[in-house]
Amino acid sequence: MHETMLETTVTYSIDYQGKRCTVEHVPARVCQETGEARFAPETVERIQAQIQGGSPPDRVLEMPVFDFARSPAQLQ
């Protein structure tokens, strides 16, 4: 299989200390066939520093959460 990588930016999400964190405009190499994103080591270090650094986020979003394991009868 021949992978075709595209240099682009992506939105990266991770759970940190029980909270979902999102970092936008992250440089990545993305496989056009599989959608897999690969990050340079420096990029990963910067993501970790931003999330763990204690600086305030640029904005905060409220996000609905659904439990897939909940039975259909419980949905009504």
Secondary structure, DSSP 8 states (H G I E B T S, - for coil): ----EEEEEEEEEEEETTEEEEEEEEEEEEETTT--EE--HHHHHHHHHHHHS----S---------TTS-GGGG-
